[in-house]
Amino acid sequence: MTLSLEQLFEFICLKLAEITKRSKGWVQIEKRLFDALKELGEKQGYSVYMKGVGEGEYLVDLCWYFEKEPMRKWMELACEIEWSSQAPQDIIDDMEKLTDIKANLKLGISSPKVKDKNTIRTKVASIIRDHAIKIPNEQYVIVYVIYQPYVKEEERFNILGYSYDTLGNEILLGEKKVAWAYFLPNKSSRVK
């Protein structure tokens, strides 16, 4: 993959900022984020399998595959997005699925409640660290899109990105606050 982990996180932040300008709910946000990740994968030269499109998902919600020959292929990126539930165990289950997949990069995106974020982060790090089977250079990017209903609309979403190595060591990739711009007062300027 030619993108760095930081660039991937920045891409997700930029796309989420754009997507929230024209999305009415979580289902639309998820669909548009999948579409953006699919397009990015194809631009990088990968075949992309995605939930709800073409042949559909393969093992995970979205993955980038490199296919050199019919019998020589590997998964470069495996992605799980958990929007449907903010329950910590549901988020952890999706992140745990990533540890079972053989892929060079594993991307998990979820929307935990503010009060559960640190518990989930700690659990995700321990799942990665304690998993018995690892690809030597596999990396994880975990993105938390935290909806904050009691802050000003311009900072309603706090997007936090972390990278993890196979030992579960966590590094903050960045933090960005964005509005759910569709609901801002000046709707005339939103993208359609």
Secondary structure, 3 states (H helix, E strand, C coil): CCCCHHHHHHHHHHHHHHHCCCCCCHHHHHHHHHHHHHHHHHHCCCEEEECCECCCCCCCCEEEEEEEECCEEEEEEEEEEECCCCCHHHHHHHHHHHHHCCCCEEEEEECCCHHHHHHHHHHHHHHHHHCCCCCCCCEEEEEEEEECCCCCHHHCEEEEEEEECCCCCEEEEEEEEECCHHHCCCHHHCCC
